[in-house]
Amino acid sequence: MRNPGVPKCRFCGSPLRHSLVDLGTSPLCESYVTLESFGRPEPFFPLHVYVCEHCFLAQLEEFAPAEEIFAEYAYFSSYSDTWVQHAERYAGEMVDSYRLDASSLVVELASNDGYLLEHFIRRGVPVLGVEPAGNVAKVAIEKGVPTLVRFFDLALARELAAGGRMADLVCGNNVLAQVPRLNDFVAGIKSILKPQGVVTIEFPHIVRLMEGNQFDTIYHEHYSYFSLYAVERVFGAHGMRIFRVDTLATHGGSLRIHACHAEDSAVAEHESLAAMRQVERDYGIDRPEVYSSFQERVKETKRGLLEFLIAAKRQGRRICGYGAPGKGNTLLNYCGIRTDFIDFTVDRNPYKQGKFLPGSRIPIFAPDKLLEARPDYLLILPWNLKEEIMSQTGYIRQWGGRFVVPIPEVQVYE
């Protein structure tokens, strides 16, 4: 939890005095409002990202503990076809690249509903998922994916290692940002990894976040925002060496690092590592002034979106949303968008249907509600999945409906 006074870097402990962006206050983005709780107030917390001028880790303060946020979670990975396909490709690549077989063990951290590990199981590779959200882990277990309903940390890693469950591959896809106790988490990876084991971690790249004006990916569940520069320092401090980095299109532009024990000299450094280091040097990732212009670009995006919505409503247009993602809740709350602009949103996840978005209180329905409402504009909140969503809802063109994507700036698709 937050300490009074100047906040400290969660990795190196340096004072945090350099601001990246201040998005005001916002509720926890996955705390969907039920009918029963509609009349009760919601807590709002500051959403202010700082950059450490020592290690250049961008981060939020911890206002809400992970145990409160993730014990029950509304995000189920399997409801995105694009993400499931990404997971299947990843599993195949890892089996081939690291020669995983029936004698191996793959451990996934924040394994969600088993969307990834089931692809290793199909290839005959033993797996273990670690997932703190009981409601999500239950789905994985019902699929036949062995899952521990626990938070991963150094204590759990030592417990597993003592029980003979060391990993040939540790994977974490979009979990590193959601870890408040970063040093303990990475130390746990070191502890559970076999001497010749490999860890892969995927995370949205802060360079792409800033270049693409992706401020809506900032929310309280994402405690940190990473560059390769910062991640190399974090893993290096815990006795691990990054030897390869892949550039991915997921989540608006991500990196996947491959790391091993620092003492494992058999693994050569891939040329991709030097190339990405140069990309970040050219961008100026280790210069505080590079981060200073982001705030004004965010403000301009807010102005542009509100101008579009105001003009559309004055023309009598009906606007609905697609999706109820965390990023959408940051966008709507920062911009002050509520049912005065958007009638409702829809989502494929039954867990969210019948509830309301936090803060904005926009109702969430199943996608077939769009056929009844026949909106003039469909605002795509999970813009990173816009191709998938426009394909699934292309029927809105029958009545002249058009798609709107808000990031990096308002774009209307006829």
MONORGI-V693190 format. One line per field, one symbol per residue. psi: psi as a letter, one per 30 degrees, with the letter a starting at -180 (. if undefined). Layout:
psi: ???
This chain:
psi: lkklaklkkfefglkjfkkekjgblllkfgikkleegefllkkklkijklkkgefhkkllljekkeeeefekkfkjeffjeeeeeeeeeeeeeeeeeghkafflkkkkkifbggfeffeeefggkklkkjjfjeeeeeeeeffgjkkkilkkaeeeeeeeefggikkekkkjjhfefgjeieeeeeeeeeefkleglkkkkkkkkfeeeeeghhffgjlffjeljkleeeeeeeeefgglkkflkkklfkhgjlkjkkllkefiffjlkkffeeeeeeeeeefhfgjefefffeeeeeeeeeeeeeeeeeeeefggkkkllklhleeeeeeeeefhkaffekelllkfjfffkfakkkdfhklkllfffeeefilekjjjeiffgeeeeeefgffffeggklkkkfkflkkkj.
